C-alpha cells in the first residue's frame, strides 16, 4: 500500500544518531554508520525525527510500504519504560492521530501497564512532535489596527489558532469548542484581498487543497473527528471557482456523514480575479 513514510538520504546522513531518540516507535537505528529505517511497520510517517537531523537527510515521502501497525509499535515501545511510552503518546496526540492514540491506550490497559499522564503543559524539551504543529489558541489577540478616520491603517491578523493546515491540526484542540469554522481552500487567501476581515474574523480556520494534497481519506476522518468532538456552531466554506476546488465540499459532505452531525454550512465561491461569485447556504441534505 502507498502511505507517508520516512526516507533517508544516505549521501547526506553522517550517522550522528540524533534522529534515533526522537523516534519512540523504534523505527530508526544506526547501522554501519548510517541511520536506517528498520521496519516499515514501525514508521508512522509523521516526521518527528526530521527536526533533529543537522544534515537534512530525512524526508517524508509517499511510497509503497507495509501498513503501519500501532499494536506492533506498542509492543516495542512498552519495553522501554514510562518515558518512552509517554513520548510516543505525546507524539500521536501532537499530530492529531486520535485513532492510533486510542489503540495505544487500549494496548496498555490490556497489558495492565499504567497509562502515563499526557495532558500536562508541554515544554520545548517535552514536545516530541514538530514544533510547527503544536496547538496554539490565539483568540485573545487584538484585531485590526484602525486609523483615526476609522479606516484600517494596517490590517491586523485575525488568525485565532495555530496550526491551520488540516494535516497538522489536532481534532481535540480546545479552540474548536463552540467554534464557527472556516473551511478554506489553500488558494483563497491569496485570491481574495480582504480574506481576514470578511472570512477569518471570529472563526477557526481549517485549510487544505483537495487537488494536490494526498491525504483526503485522512482529512475526512480528521474533519469528522472535529465535528464529533466539539459543539461546532457553523461552517463557512471558502473555495475557488476552479472545478477541482469543489473537492472541499466533497470532503466536508463525507465528514459530516461520517460524524452524523447537522451543522449550518455557508459557501462562498471566489473568482481567480478575487471577486465573490456566489455566497449562499448549502442545502441541508448535502451536509448530513
FENNORWO-V623475 format. One record per residue. N is the residue number from 1. RES is the residue in one small letter. SS is DSSP state (2 for helix, 1 for strand, 0 for the rest). PHI is phi in degrees with one decimal (none if undefined). NEAR is the number of other C-alpha atoms within 8 Angstrom. Layout:
BEGIN
N & RES & SS & PHI & NEAR
N & RES & SS & PHI & NEAR
END
This chain:
BEGIN
1 & x & 0 & none & 7
2 & x & 1 & -91.3 & 7
3 & x & 1 & -159.4 & 11
4 & x & 1 & -74.7 & 11
5 & x & 1 & -155.5 & 14
6 & x & 1 & -69.3 & 12
7 & x & 1 & -125.0 & 9
8 & x & 1 & -111.7 & 11
9 & x & 0 & -86.4 & 8
10 & x & 0 & -60.5 & 7
11 & x & 0 & -66.4 & 5
12 & x & 0 & -86.7 & 8
13 & x & 0 & -67.5 & 13
14 & x & 0 & -105.5 & 7
15 & x & 0 & 73.6 & 8
16 & x & 0 & -66.2 & 6
17 & x & 0 & 82.0 & 9
18 & x & 0 & -65.3 & 8
19 & x & 0 & -75.6 & 11
20 & x & 2 & -62.2 & 13
21 & x & 2 & -64.1 & 7
22 & x & 2 & -84.8 & 10
23 & x & 0 & -116.5 & 11
24 & x & 0 & -63.7 & 12
25 & x & 0 & -71.6 & 11
26 & x & 0 & 78.0 & 11
27 & x & 0 & -80.2 & 12
28 & x & 1 & -111.5 & 11
29 & x & 1 & -142.3 & 11
30 & x & 1 & -91.6 & 11
31 & x & 1 & -130.7 & 7
32 & x & 0 & 54.6 & 4
33 & x & 0 & 78.8 & 7
34 & x & 1 & -135.8 & 11
35 & x & 1 & -70.5 & 13
36 & x & 1 & -128.8 & 9
37 & x & 1 & -85.1 & 12
38 & x & 0 & -83.3 & 7
39 & x & 0 & -159.7 & 7
40 & x & 2 & -58.8 & 12
41 & x & 2 & -60.1 & 11
42 & x & 2 & -89.4 & 13
43 & x & 0 & -87.2 & 12
44 & x & 0 & -87.6 & 9
45 & x & 0 & 75.7 & 9
46 & x & 0 & -87.4 & 8
47 & x & 0 & 81.1 & 12
48 & x & 0 & -62.3 & 11
49 & x & 0 & -78.2 & 11
50 & x & 2 & -64.1 & 10
51 & x & 2 & -65.8 & 7
52 & x & 2 & -95.6 & 8
53 & x & 0 & -80.7 & 11
54 & x & 0 & -74.3 & 5
55 & x & 0 & -104.2 & 7
56 & x & 0 & 65.9 & 9
57 & x & 0 & -85.6 & 12
58 & x & 1 & -109.9 & 11
59 & x & 1 & -138.1 & 10
60 & x & 1 & -101.8 & 11
61 & x & 1 & -134.8 & 9
62 & x & 1 & -92.7 & 8
63 & x & 1 & -156.6 & 9
64 & x & 1 & -66.1 & 7
65 & x & 0 & -158.4 & 9
66 & x & 0 & -62.6 & 7
67 & x & 0 & -59.2 & 8
68 & x & 0 & -65.5 & 9
69 & x & 0 & -123.1 & 8
70 & x & 2 & -65.1 & 10
71 & x & 2 & -67.0 & 9
72 & x & 2 & -65.2 & 9
73 & x & 2 & -61.9 & 12
74 & x & 2 & -65.2 & 11
75 & x & 2 & -59.3 & 8
76 & x & 2 & -76.7 & 10
77 & x & 2 & -63.0 & 14
78 & x & 2 & -62.2 & 11
79 & x & 0 & -68.6 & 6
80 & x & 0 & -97.6 & 9
81 & x & 0 & 96.8 & 8
82 & x & 2 & -64.9 & 8
83 & x & 2 & -67.0 & 7
84 & x & 2 & -71.2 & 11
85 & x & 2 & -60.4 & 13
86 & x & 2 & -60.7 & 11
87 & x & 2 & -61.4 & 12
88 & x & 2 & -67.6 & 12
89 & x & 2 & -64.1 & 11
90 & x & 2 & -59.0 & 12
91 & x & 2 & -57.1 & 12
92 & x & 2 & -65.6 & 12
93 & x & 2 & -65.8 & 11
94 & x & 2 & -59.6 & 14
95 & x & 0 & -97.6 & 12
96 & x & 0 & 71.2 & 12
97 & x & 0 & -87.2 & 10
98 & x & 2 & -71.6 & 9
99 & x & 2 & -65.2 & 6
100 & x & 2 & -64.3 & 9
101 & x & 2 & -61.3 & 11
102 & x & 2 & -63.4 & 8
103 & x & 2 & -60.7 & 10
104 & x & 2 & -63.2 & 12
105 & x & 2 & -65.4 & 9
106 & x & 2 & -60.1 & 8
107 & x & 2 & -61.5 & 10
108 & x & 2 & -59.9 & 12
109 & x & 2 & -68.3 & 10
110 & x & 2 & -60.4 & 7
111 & x & 0 & -92.3 & 6
112 & x & 0 & 55.5 & 6
113 & x & 0 & -100.0 & 7
114 & x & 0 & -56.5 & 6
115 & x & 0 & -88.9 & 7
116 & x & 0 & -68.9 & 7
117 & x & 0 & -67.5 & 6
118 & x & 0 & -126.5 & 7
119 & x & 0 & -97.9 & 4
120 & x & 0 & -68.6 & 5
121 & x & 0 & -57.5 & 4
122 & x & 0 & -90.8 & 7
123 & x & 0 & -101.9 & 6
124 & x & 0 & -62.1 & 5
125 & x & 0 & -81.1 & 6
126 & x & 0 & -86.5 & 7
127 & x & 0 & -65.9 & 12
128 & x & 0 & -105.1 & 12
129 & x & 0 & -88.4 & 12
130 & x & 0 & -66.5 & 11
131 & x & 2 & -57.3 & 6
132 & x & 2 & -71.7 & 5
133 & x & 2 & -103.2 & 12
134 & x & 0 & -65.9 & 10
135 & x & 0 & -68.8 & 11
136 & x & 1 & -132.7 & 7
137 & x & 1 & -97.5 & 9
138 & x & 0 & -121.1 & 9
139 & x & 0 & -69.3 & 7
140 & x & 0 & -93.5 & 5
141 & x & 0 & -73.5 & 6
142 & x & 0 & -67.5 & 5
143 & x & 0 & -88.7 & 7
144 & x & 0 & -65.4 & 10
145 & x & 1 & -94.5 & 9
146 & x & 1 & -93.8 & 11
147 & x & 0 & -79.9 & 9
148 & x & 0 & -62.6 & 5
149 & x & 0 & -90.1 & 5
150 & x & 0 & 85.0 & 6
151 & x & 0 & -96.9 & 7
152 & x & 1 & -62.2 & 9
153 & x & 1 & -78.6 & 7
154 & x & 1 & -146.0 & 8
155 & x & 0 & -68.6 & 8
156 & x & 0 & -81.2 & 8
157 & x & 0 & -71.2 & 7
158 & x & 0 & -102.2 & 11
159 & x & 0 & -66.4 & 11
160 & x & 0 & -115.6 & 12
161 & x & 1 & -160.5 & 13
162 & x & 1 & -145.0 & 10
163 & x & 0 & -78.4 & 11
164 & x & 0 & -115.9 & 10
165 & x & 1 & -75.9 & 9
166 & x & 0 & -59.4 & 11
167 & x & 0 & -60.1 & 7
168 & x & 0 & -97.4 & 10
169 & x & 0 & -67.0 & 13
170 & x & 0 & -96.7 & 11
171 & x & 0 & -59.7 & 12
172 & x & 0 & -90.9 & 9
173 & x & 0 & -57.9 & 8
174 & x & 2 & -66.8 & 6
175 & x & 2 & -69.7 & 8
176 & x & 2 & -79.3 & 13
177 & x & 0 & -63.4 & 8
178 & x & 0 & 65.4 & 8
179 & x & 0 & -85.3 & 12
180 & x & 1 & -95.4 & 12
181 & x & 1 & -92.0 & 13
182 & x & 1 & -117.0 & 14
183 & x & 1 & -99.5 & 12
184 & x & 1 & -118.2 & 13
185 & x & 1 & -69.7 & 14
186 & x & 0 & -55.3 & 8
187 & x & 0 & -80.6 & 8
188 & x & 2 & -61.6 & 13
189 & x & 2 & -66.8 & 9
190 & x & 2 & -83.9 & 6
191 & x & 2 & -82.2 & 11
192 & x & 0 & -103.3 & 10
193 & x & 0 & -63.7 & 7
194 & x & 0 & -102.3 & 7
195 & x & 2 & -57.8 & 10
196 & x & 2 & -62.4 & 11
197 & x & 2 & -72.9 & 8
198 & x & 2 & -84.9 & 7
199 & x & 2 & -121.2 & 10
200 & x & 2 & -79.2 & 13
201 & x & 0 & -56.2 & 9
202 & x & 0 & 65.7 & 7
203 & x & 0 & -126.0 & 11
204 & x & 1 & -98.4 & 14
205 & x & 1 & -100.2 & 12
206 & x & 1 & -127.1 & 11
207 & x & 1 & -121.6 & 11
208 & x & 1 & -166.4 & 11
209 & x & 0 & -115.4 & 10
210 & x & 0 & -70.6 & 13
211 & x & 0 & -93.8 & 7
212 & x & 0 & -96.6 & 5
213 & x & 0 & -74.3 & 8
214 & x & 0 & -93.3 & 4
215 & x & 0 & -118.0 & 7
216 & x & 2 & -60.3 & 9
217 & x & 2 & -63.2 & 6
218 & x & 2 & -63.3 & 7
219 & x & 2 & -62.8 & 11
220 & x & 2 & -61.1 & 12
221 & x & 2 & -63.0 & 10
222 & x & 2 & -69.5 & 11
223 & x & 2 & -67.2 & 12
224 & x & 2 & -62.1 & 12
225 & x & 2 & -65.9 & 11
226 & x & 2 & -59.3 & 11
227 & x & 2 & -75.7 & 12
228 & x & 2 & -78.7 & 10
229 & x & 2 & -84.1 & 8
230 & x & 0 & -132.0 & 9
231 & x & 0 & -86.9 & 10
232 & x & 0 & -75.9 & 13
233 & x & 0 & -78.4 & 10
234 & x & 1 & -161.2 & 10
235 & x & 1 & -131.4 & 13
236 & x & 1 & -110.6 & 12
237 & x & 1 & -101.0 & 13
238 & x & 1 & -116.9 & 14
239 & x & 1 & -140.2 & 15
240 & x & 1 & -83.9 & 12
241 & x & 0 & -74.9 & 10
242 & x & 0 & -64.3 & 6
243 & x & 2 & -56.9 & 5
244 & x & 2 & -63.1 & 7
245 & x & 2 & -72.4 & 13
246 & x & 2 & -62.3 & 10
247 & x & 2 & -62.3 & 9
248 & x & 2 & -59.8 & 14
249 & x & 2 & -63.3 & 8
250 & x & 2 & -64.2 & 8
251 & x & 2 & -63.3 & 12
252 & x & 2 & -61.8 & 11
253 & x & 2 & -60.2 & 11
254 & x & 2 & -67.1 & 10
255 & x & 2 & -66.2 & 12
256 & x & 2 & -65.7 & 14
257 & x & 2 & -63.0 & 10
258 & x & 2 & -65.6 & 8
259 & x & 2 & -80.2 & 10
260 & x & 0 & 67.0 & 8
261 & x & 0 & -109.5 & 9
262 & x & 0 & -119.8 & 8
263 & x & 0 & -129.1 & 9
264 & x & 0 & -60.2 & 9
265 & x & 1 & -126.9 & 11
266 & x & 1 & -122.0 & 11
267 & x & 1 & -116.7 & 13
268 & x & 1 & -122.5 & 13
269 & x & 1 & -105.9 & 12
270 & x & 1 & -109.0 & 16
271 & x & 0 & -80.8 & 11
272 & x & 0 & -62.1 & 8
273 & x & 0 & -80.0 & 5
274 & x & 0 & 97.1 & 9
275 & x & 0 & -99.6 & 8
276 & x & 1 & -84.9 & 9
277 & x & 1 & -80.0 & 9
278 & x & 1 & -144.2 & 8
279 & x & 1 & -148.8 & 9
280 & x & 1 & -159.1 & 7
281 & x & 1 & -72.6 & 8
282 & x & 0 & -79.5 & 9
283 & x & 0 & -57.1 & 6
284 & x & 2 & -57.1 & 8
285 & x & 2 & -62.5 & 5
286 & x & 2 & -79.4 & 7
287 & x & 2 & -120.8 & 14
288 & x & 0 & -98.8 & 10
END
